[in-house]
Amino acid sequence: MDASQVRSDVSRDEFRELAGEVRELQRRVSALEHHTEPAPLTPPPPLPEVHVSADLVPTLGRALLAIAGAYLLRALTEWHVVPPTAGAIAGMLYAGFWLWRAVRVTNKVAAIFDAITAAVIFAPLIWETTLNLHSIPAWGAAAAIVAFSIAPVMRKEAVSIASAAGSAIAIVLLIATHDLLPFTIALLAIAAASDWSTTPLRWFAALCADAAVVLFTMIVAKPLPEGYAAVSVREAIVMQAALLAIFAGSVVLRTAGRGGTITIYEIGQTVAAFAVSIGGVLYLTGAQLAVGSFALAASAACYAIAIRSKDARNVQTYAAFGGLLAISGILLVFSGDVRVAALSILAIAATHVAAAAIHAPAFLWVATWISGVAPAGAVLMFSGQSAFPRTAAVILLAAGATAYLRLPRKPVLAAFTAAAPLWCAAGLAASLGAEPAALIVFAVALAWTGRRWKRPELIWLMYASMIVAGAKIVLHDFSHHPPASLVISLLVYGAGLIALPRILQRS
């Protein structure tokens, strides 16, 4: 084919493009025929360097040398080069020197290592001198532990380690020496210092103090085992009171006095202190009137702080403490219907205070349960045989209705409050043999009232009343009631099912 035979409609640009494609194909074929060298591998990234503080290794070495010095002093004492008492005093001074260094040094890591070094030196020293050598009496050992634990109070890292170590040593010596009083006092002193200085490990000191007071109480409550130092019930009560004063006083001063927010740790430890102290006094003496009166006074103080406080968590916490202490005090001081009346008055009073409004249903339900109204009502409705406390039920019915009418219109809170008098009314009806018809009447009244005054909680209770009435018919009436009575129950229940939707729709 010559040039004259090429189609005239093919342009010169198209020929150039075709030539370029041919050259590209030739290049690729050539690359396949001649294998190229593999591309050089990319070296892996270097591993990150481990940076070790320049002060860490020398600090660790210095700590080991310090411990070696303590062992040298012990060896000199064992070889009778140094008298035991002098060796013990020298060892304590040596541990105190490293504790002093922990306070003075500016580096935080060095301070921690020096404090740990001091604790490692002091702990076995006080153990040896107290238990094995008997060169220091129990009271002297307890005083030395307290001094060691609170000495570095100017440095938080050091005092935290020292107080934790001192607490551990004291609780071990309390058990090992069978001498309760000095080491319990030491643990309370350490816990107080740790709590007031808010050290990071104050929870450990508090835990050891709680355990010491519990152990003190348990041992004093029975004849002292052989080998224990003499202690009295009065001394145990003083320890319990000191525990409560330390932690409750600290929390009140920090929150009510200085305006701080109570922490989770403080809540838990305060509850523990109250439980150990109040429970311990009751366990040892059985003085319900005295303990109950104290609980009521503490409850009033907690509610007063809750009313004055601005912080939301403080308000809720102090109000909760006040409610629990009030219930405990009433249960200890009063009995019978007077106890029910006291809780009922407390429920009505709670509706006047915003911080305590949520406690109104709690007071009502506690009274409903301890009076026997709640369990007796359930037994009457589903088994038919039980003595029912009608006087208590009437008191609670009146108090519950009053509290419900005074509460703020919060449906959930109002529902729990209204449920208590409703249960009392149902129990009264059951004691008179008027159930389940009474429950249907209650349901109709709740439906009409709830829609008329826009109270959704009453509608919820209406459904609950119908469910309880239906369960009673199915579970009890079918098997225990004669046919005539069963017919009446079914007719009333069916009429209620017909009437309730109409009442709700018309309203």
PLY file of the C-alpha trace (Angstrom):
ply
format ascii 1.0
element vertex 507
property float x
property float y
property float z
element edge 506
property int vertex1
property int vertex2
end_header
0.00 0.00 0.00
1.39 3.36 -0.98
0.60 6.77 0.32
-1.94 7.38 -2.43
-4.05 4.54 -1.10
-4.26 5.92 2.47
-7.65 7.28 3.31
-7.72 10.99 2.94
-9.91 11.37 6.04
-7.04 10.25 8.43
-5.31 13.34 9.77
-1.64 13.83 10.55
-2.36 14.16 14.30
-3.92 10.72 14.37
-0.78 9.26 12.78
1.35 10.90 15.44
-0.84 9.46 18.24
-0.62 5.99 16.73
3.16 6.25 16.51
3.35 7.24 20.17
1.31 4.21 21.22
3.59 1.91 19.22
6.67 3.34 20.92
5.05 2.81 24.34
4.35 -0.83 23.51
7.96 -1.30 22.44
9.18 0.14 25.76
6.99 -2.22 27.80
8.09 -5.29 25.81
11.71 -4.31 26.30
11.16 -3.97 30.04
9.66 -7.46 30.22
12.52 -9.02 28.26
15.22 -7.41 30.43
14.38 -7.89 34.12
15.08 -4.76 36.04
16.87 -4.78 39.40
14.59 -4.86 42.46
13.96 -1.58 44.14
15.99 -1.05 47.28
14.15 -1.97 50.49
13.07 0.88 52.69
14.74 0.54 56.09
12.31 0.07 59.01
11.73 3.07 61.22
14.00 3.19 64.25
12.59 1.96 67.56
11.63 4.70 69.99
14.30 5.44 72.49
13.62 4.73 76.15
14.26 7.88 78.08
15.33 7.23 81.64
15.52 10.14 84.00
19.07 10.99 84.90
18.06 11.13 88.58
16.23 7.79 88.73
19.18 5.39 88.79
21.26 7.39 91.30
18.18 7.76 93.50
17.60 4.02 93.45
21.25 3.40 94.27
21.10 5.85 97.15
18.04 4.03 98.52
19.86 0.69 98.42
22.83 2.18 100.24
20.48 3.56 102.88
18.92 0.14 103.43
22.40 -1.37 103.63
23.23 1.12 106.36
20.16 0.03 108.32
21.22 -3.61 108.09
24.71 -2.65 109.26
23.20 -1.00 112.31
21.17 -4.14 112.98
24.26 -6.31 112.68
26.13 -4.13 115.18
23.22 -4.54 117.58
23.17 -8.32 117.15
26.95 -8.46 117.77
26.37 -6.49 120.99
28.60 -3.72 119.75
25.67 -1.37 120.32
23.16 -1.93 123.16
19.66 -2.94 121.94
17.95 0.19 123.22
20.61 2.45 121.74
20.45 0.51 118.48
16.68 0.91 118.34
16.91 4.65 118.97
19.68 4.99 116.39
17.64 3.05 113.84
14.60 5.27 114.37
16.73 8.37 114.03
18.22 6.91 110.87
14.74 6.28 109.41
13.75 9.77 110.49
16.74 11.20 108.64
15.54 9.70 105.35
12.05 10.92 106.04
13.49 14.39 106.62
15.28 14.12 103.28
11.98 13.23 101.62
10.53 16.49 102.89
13.53 18.63 101.97
14.37 17.30 98.53
12.91 19.23 95.61
12.65 16.37 93.12
9.32 14.53 93.41
10.73 11.13 92.41
13.53 11.46 94.93
11.02 12.41 97.63
8.96 9.28 96.93
12.03 7.02 96.97
13.34 8.57 100.18
9.96 8.12 101.88
9.77 4.49 100.76
13.33 3.97 102.00
12.41 5.40 105.39
9.36 3.10 105.59
11.41 0.04 104.62
13.90 0.87 107.38
11.31 1.76 110.02
8.83 -1.14 109.62
11.11 -4.09 110.46
12.88 -2.01 113.09
9.70 -1.30 115.08
8.64 -4.93 114.70
11.95 -6.27 116.02
12.21 -3.86 118.93
8.60 -4.38 120.02
8.06 -8.13 119.58
11.49 -9.77 119.60
13.79 -7.54 121.63
11.03 -6.08 123.85
13.15 -2.96 124.18
10.20 -0.65 123.50
6.79 -1.02 125.20
3.57 -1.02 123.19
2.77 2.59 124.06
6.26 3.66 122.98
5.94 1.78 119.70
2.54 3.35 119.06
3.94 6.82 119.74
6.89 6.18 117.43
4.56 5.00 114.66
2.42 8.13 114.98
5.48 10.38 114.94
6.86 8.62 111.88
3.52 8.77 110.05
2.71 12.43 110.54
6.21 13.94 110.64
6.50 14.73 106.90
3.20 16.61 106.85
4.77 19.43 104.81
5.29 17.13 101.81
2.16 15.38 100.53
4.00 12.57 98.72
6.07 11.76 101.79
3.27 11.92 104.34
1.06 9.77 102.12
3.64 6.97 102.04
4.56 7.38 105.70
0.95 7.32 106.89
0.12 4.26 104.81
3.19 2.44 106.11
2.48 3.51 109.68
-1.13 2.32 109.44
-0.06 -1.07 108.12
2.55 -1.45 110.88
0.09 -0.40 113.60
-2.67 -2.80 112.53
-0.17 -5.68 112.39
1.24 -4.86 115.84
-2.28 -4.49 117.24
-2.94 -8.10 116.29
0.51 -9.43 117.15
0.94 -7.79 120.57
-2.68 -8.31 121.75
-2.56 -4.74 123.06
-5.59 -3.02 121.57
-5.67 0.43 123.10
-2.32 2.02 122.14
-2.35 0.89 118.54
-6.03 1.76 118.04
-5.28 5.27 119.29
-2.28 5.39 116.96
-4.40 4.36 113.98
-7.03 6.98 114.80
-4.34 9.67 115.07
-2.80 8.66 111.74
-6.22 8.56 110.07
-7.05 12.01 111.42
-3.78 13.50 110.17
-4.15 11.85 106.76
-7.74 12.99 106.40
-7.07 16.57 107.38
-4.10 16.81 105.03
-6.06 15.05 102.22
-3.22 12.73 101.27
-3.77 10.44 98.25
-3.58 7.30 100.43
-5.84 8.58 103.21
-8.39 5.92 102.33
-5.94 3.23 103.49
-5.39 4.90 106.84
-9.16 5.27 107.25
-9.72 1.61 106.38
-7.15 0.52 108.96
-8.75 2.75 111.61
-12.20 1.31 110.84
-10.83 -2.22 111.10
-9.09 -1.46 114.40
-12.26 -0.08 116.01
-14.32 -3.03 114.75
-11.74 -5.47 116.12
-11.64 -3.56 119.41
-15.43 -3.78 119.68
-15.64 -7.47 118.82
-12.97 -8.45 121.35
-14.31 -6.29 124.19
-17.85 -7.60 123.71
-16.75 -11.04 124.93
-14.46 -12.16 127.74
-10.94 -11.16 126.80
-8.91 -14.00 125.30
-5.81 -15.09 127.15
-2.82 -12.83 126.63
-4.73 -9.66 125.75
-4.08 -6.44 127.63
-7.01 -5.34 129.77
-9.48 -2.97 128.10
-12.97 -1.86 129.06
-16.26 -1.21 127.32
-15.91 2.49 128.15
-12.60 2.65 126.29
-14.20 0.92 123.30
-17.01 3.49 123.24
-14.43 6.29 123.37
-12.68 4.77 120.35
-15.99 4.56 118.48
-16.85 8.16 119.30
-13.38 9.31 118.24
-13.70 7.54 114.89
-17.02 9.26 114.19
-15.79 12.66 115.37
-12.68 12.49 113.18
-14.40 11.75 109.90
-17.78 13.41 110.38
-16.12 16.53 111.76
-13.66 16.66 108.88
-16.41 16.37 106.28
-18.63 18.99 107.93
-15.76 21.46 108.24
-14.64 20.96 104.65
-18.12 21.17 103.10
-20.32 23.26 105.38
-17.50 25.37 106.79
-15.32 25.92 103.73
-17.88 25.42 100.97
-16.19 22.41 99.37
-17.97 19.61 97.54
-18.17 16.28 99.31
-16.30 13.49 97.53
-17.27 9.88 96.95
-14.56 8.76 99.37
-15.89 11.08 102.07
-19.43 9.80 101.59
-18.33 6.18 101.89
-16.04 6.75 104.87
-18.64 8.81 106.73
-21.20 6.04 106.26
-18.64 3.52 107.50
-17.80 5.67 110.54
-21.49 6.02 111.47
-22.09 2.30 111.01
-19.05 1.28 113.05
-19.72 3.80 115.82
-23.49 3.56 116.22
-23.54 -0.16 115.54
-20.66 -0.69 117.96
-22.34 1.16 120.81
-25.55 -0.80 120.28
-23.61 -4.05 120.13
-21.78 -3.34 123.38
-24.46 -1.63 125.46
-27.85 -2.03 123.79
-28.60 1.60 124.70
-31.27 2.16 122.08
-32.69 5.34 123.61
-29.33 7.11 123.82
-28.18 6.02 120.37
-31.57 6.80 118.83
-31.62 10.27 120.37
-28.14 10.94 119.01
-29.23 9.74 115.57
-32.24 12.09 115.60
-30.04 15.03 116.64
-27.54 14.20 113.89
-30.42 13.92 111.42
-31.63 17.41 112.29
-28.09 18.75 111.85
-27.76 17.07 108.44
-31.06 18.51 107.23
-30.02 21.97 108.46
-26.77 21.74 106.48
-28.65 20.49 103.41
-31.01 23.47 103.55
-28.14 25.96 103.81
-25.86 24.32 101.26
-25.56 25.64 97.70
-23.78 22.68 96.13
-26.17 20.12 94.59
-24.17 17.07 95.66
-23.86 18.38 99.21
-27.60 18.99 99.38
-28.43 15.48 98.20
-25.81 13.82 100.40
-26.68 15.61 103.62
-30.39 15.14 102.99
-29.81 11.42 102.44
-27.79 11.22 105.66
-30.56 13.07 107.46
-33.22 10.69 106.18
-31.30 7.54 107.09
-30.44 8.85 110.54
-34.04 9.93 111.13
-35.37 6.48 110.26
-32.72 4.83 112.44
-33.45 7.13 115.36
-37.21 6.62 115.21
-36.83 2.85 114.98
-34.58 2.89 118.06
-36.53 5.36 120.21
-40.18 4.55 119.49
-42.25 1.40 119.11
-45.72 0.31 118.00
-48.20 2.85 116.69
-46.12 5.70 118.15
-43.32 4.71 115.79
-45.77 4.73 112.87
-47.08 8.14 113.92
-43.54 9.53 114.21
-42.62 8.35 110.71
-45.91 9.73 109.38
-45.22 13.14 110.91
-41.74 13.01 109.44
-43.19 12.26 105.99
-45.50 15.27 106.19
-42.69 17.49 107.47
-40.44 16.38 104.59
-42.88 17.85 102.08
-42.16 21.34 103.49
-38.45 21.14 102.63
-37.36 20.93 99.01
-34.22 18.97 99.84
-36.22 16.38 101.79
-39.33 16.10 99.61
-38.04 12.96 97.95
-37.87 11.29 101.38
-41.61 11.55 102.05
-42.51 8.31 100.20
-39.52 6.58 101.81
-40.76 7.45 105.30
-44.28 6.32 104.42
-43.19 3.01 102.97
-40.83 2.26 105.86
-43.72 2.89 108.25
-46.06 0.79 106.10
-43.65 -2.12 106.19
-42.49 -2.08 109.83
-46.06 -1.60 111.08
-47.13 -4.77 109.29
-49.65 -3.00 107.07
-47.91 -3.89 103.81
-47.26 -7.61 104.45
-50.56 -8.16 106.26
-52.50 -6.51 103.44
-50.84 -8.74 100.86
-51.56 -11.85 102.91
-55.20 -10.85 103.40
-55.76 -10.24 99.71
-54.15 -13.44 98.49
-54.72 -15.92 101.33
-57.54 -14.47 103.41
-56.11 -15.06 106.90
-53.97 -12.51 108.74
-54.22 -10.04 111.60
-54.32 -6.54 110.18
-53.10 -3.43 112.10
-56.04 -1.15 111.37
-54.93 1.69 113.62
-51.57 1.94 111.88
-53.30 1.73 108.50
-55.62 4.63 109.36
-52.67 6.75 110.55
-50.72 6.02 107.38
-53.75 6.60 105.17
-54.26 10.08 106.60
-50.55 10.93 106.58
-50.05 9.62 103.06
-52.97 11.60 101.68
-51.71 14.76 103.38
-48.17 14.26 102.12
-49.41 13.58 98.59
-51.43 16.79 98.48
-48.47 18.86 99.70
-45.83 17.40 97.39
-44.72 19.20 94.21
-46.38 17.88 91.08
-43.70 15.45 90.00
-45.46 12.34 88.69
-42.93 9.68 89.74
-42.46 11.09 93.24
-46.20 11.58 93.64
-46.92 8.05 92.42
-44.67 6.46 95.05
-46.22 8.69 97.72
-49.83 8.01 96.74
-49.19 4.27 96.46
-48.61 3.99 100.22
-52.06 5.25 101.35
-53.65 3.33 98.47
-52.10 0.10 99.76
-53.28 0.94 103.28
-56.81 1.50 101.99
-56.70 -1.78 100.09
-55.52 -3.57 103.23
-58.32 -2.03 105.27
-60.84 -3.13 102.66
-59.39 -6.64 102.67
-59.62 -6.79 106.47
-63.33 -5.94 106.14
-63.87 -8.50 103.36
-64.62 -5.83 100.76
-62.03 -6.77 98.17
-61.72 -6.97 95.17
-64.75 -4.69 94.82
-62.95 -2.00 96.81
-60.00 -2.12 94.42
-62.33 -1.57 91.48
-63.93 1.38 93.25
-60.47 2.77 93.98
-59.53 2.36 90.32
-62.63 4.23 89.15
-61.98 7.03 91.64
-58.33 7.25 90.59
-59.26 7.39 86.90
-61.81 10.16 87.40
-59.57 12.18 89.73
-56.47 11.74 87.61
-58.17 12.98 84.44
-60.15 15.69 86.20
-57.11 17.33 87.81
-54.50 16.15 85.30
-52.57 13.90 87.68
-50.97 11.18 85.53
-49.65 9.30 88.56
-53.23 8.52 89.60
-53.87 6.97 86.19
-50.81 4.77 86.69
-52.13 3.67 90.08
-55.52 2.97 88.50
-53.91 0.43 86.20
-52.02 -1.05 89.16
-55.26 -1.42 91.12
-56.93 -3.24 88.26
-53.94 -5.57 87.85
-53.91 -6.42 91.58
-57.68 -6.99 91.56
-57.45 -9.27 88.53
-54.57 -11.21 90.08
-56.57 -11.70 93.28
-59.56 -13.06 91.38
-57.46 -15.47 89.34
-55.01 -16.61 92.02
-57.26 -16.66 95.06
-60.99 -16.23 94.45
-61.37 -18.99 91.86
-60.02 -21.60 94.26
-61.19 -20.30 97.65
-64.48 -18.40 97.21
-67.93 -19.91 96.67
-69.57 -19.45 93.27
-71.91 -16.71 94.47
-69.03 -14.59 95.74
-67.05 -15.29 92.59
-69.95 -14.11 90.44
-70.02 -10.80 92.30
-66.28 -10.37 91.89
-66.42 -11.04 88.16
-69.41 -8.73 87.68
-67.71 -5.88 89.51
-64.45 -6.40 87.67
-66.18 -6.56 84.30
-68.16 -3.41 85.08
-64.93 -1.69 85.97
-63.34 -2.72 82.67
-66.33 -1.26 80.84
-66.55 1.96 82.85
-62.90 2.93 83.02
-62.31 3.59 79.28
-65.45 5.72 79.17
-64.35 7.74 82.18
-60.95 8.35 80.63
-62.44 9.33 77.26
-65.05 11.68 78.68
-62.49 13.41 80.85
0 1
1 2
2 3
3 4
4 5
5 6
6 7
7 8
8 9
9 10
10 11
11 12
12 13
13 14
14 15
15 16
16 17
17 18
18 19
19 20
20 21
21 22
22 23
23 24
24 25
25 26
26 27
27 28
28 29
29 30
30 31
31 32
32 33
33 34
34 35
35 36
36 37
37 38
38 39
39 40
40 41
41 42
42 43
43 44
44 45
45 46
46 47
47 48
48 49
49 50
50 51
51 52
52 53
53 54
54 55
55 56
56 57
57 58
58 59
59 60
60 61
61 62
62 63
63 64
64 65
65 66
66 67
67 68
68 69
69 70
70 71
71 72
72 73
73 74
74 75
75 76
76 77
77 78
78 79
79 80
80 81
81 82
82 83
83 84
84 85
85 86
86 87
87 88
88 89
89 90
90 91
91 92
92 93
93 94
94 95
95 96
96 97
97 98
98 99
99 100
100 101
101 102
102 103
103 104
104 105
105 106
106 107
107 108
108 109
109 110
110 111
111 112
112 113
113 114
114 115
115 116
116 117
117 118
118 119
119 120
120 121
121 122
122 123
123 124
124 125
125 126
126 127
127 128
128 129
129 130
130 131
131 132
132 133
133 134
134 135
135 136
136 137
137 138
138 139
139 140
140 141
141 142
142 143
143 144
144 145
145 146
146 147
147 148
148 149
149 150
150 151
151 152
152 153
153 154
154 155
155 156
156 157
157 158
158 159
159 160
160 161
161 162
162 163
163 164
164 165
165 166
166 167
167 168
168 169
169 170
170 171
171 172
172 173
173 174
174 175
175 176
176 177
177 178
178 179
179 180
180 181
181 182
182 183
183 184
184 185
185 186
186 187
187 188
188 189
189 190
190 191
191 192
192 193
193 194
194 195
195 196
196 197
197 198
198 199
199 200
200 201
201 202
202 203
203 204
204 205
205 206
206 207
207 208
208 209
209 210
210 211
211 212
212 213
213 214
214 215
215 216
216 217
217 218
218 219
219 220
220 221
221 222
222 223
223 224
224 225
225 226
226 227
227 228
228 229
229 230
230 231
231 232
232 233
233 234
234 235
235 236
236 237
237 238
238 239
239 240
240 241
241 242
242 243
243 244
244 245
245 246
246 247
247 248
248 249
249 250
250 251
251 252
252 253
253 254
254 255
255 256
256 257
257 258
258 259
259 260
260 261
261 262
262 263
263 264
264 265
265 266
266 267
267 268
268 269
269 270
270 271
271 272
272 273
273 274
274 275
275 276
276 277
277 278
278 279
279 280
280 281
281 282
282 283
283 284
284 285
285 286
286 287
287 288
288 289
289 290
290 291
291 292
292 293
293 294
294 295
295 296
296 297
297 298
298 299
299 300
300 301
301 302
302 303
303 304
304 305
305 306
306 307
307 308
308 309
309 310
310 311
311 312
312 313
313 314
314 315
315 316
316 317
317 318
318 319
319 320
320 321
321 322
322 323
323 324
324 325
325 326
326 327
327 328
328 329
329 330
330 331
331 332
332 333
333 334
334 335
335 336
336 337
337 338
338 339
339 340
340 341
341 342
342 343
343 344
344 345
345 346
346 347
347 348
348 349
349 350
350 351
351 352
352 353
353 354
354 355
355 356
356 357
357 358
358 359
359 360
360 361
361 362
362 363
363 364
364 365
365 366
366 367
367 368
368 369
369 370
370 371
371 372
372 373
373 374
374 375
375 376
376 377
377 378
378 379
379 380
380 381
381 382
382 383
383 384
384 385
385 386
386 387
387 388
388 389
389 390
390 391
391 392
392 393
393 394
394 395
395 396
396 397
397 398
398 399
399 400
400 401
401 402
402 403
403 404
404 405
405 406
406 407
407 408
408 409
409 410
410 411
411 412
412 413
413 414
414 415
415 416
416 417
417 418
418 419
419 420
420 421
421 422
422 423
423 424
424 425
425 426
426 427
427 428
428 429
429 430
430 431
431 432
432 433
433 434
434 435
435 436
436 437
437 438
438 439
439 440
440 441
441 442
442 443
443 444
444 445
445 446
446 447
447 448
448 449
449 450
450 451
451 452
452 453
453 454
454 455
455 456
456 457
457 458
458 459
459 460
460 461
461 462
462 463
463 464
464 465
465 466
466 467
467 468
468 469
469 470
470 471
471 472
472 473
473 474
474 475
475 476
476 477
477 478
478 479
479 480
480 481
481 482
482 483
483 484
484 485
485 486
486 487
487 488
488 489
489 490
490 491
491 492
492 493
493 494
494 495
495 496
496 497
497 498
498 499
499 500
500 501
501 502
502 503
503 504
504 505
505 506
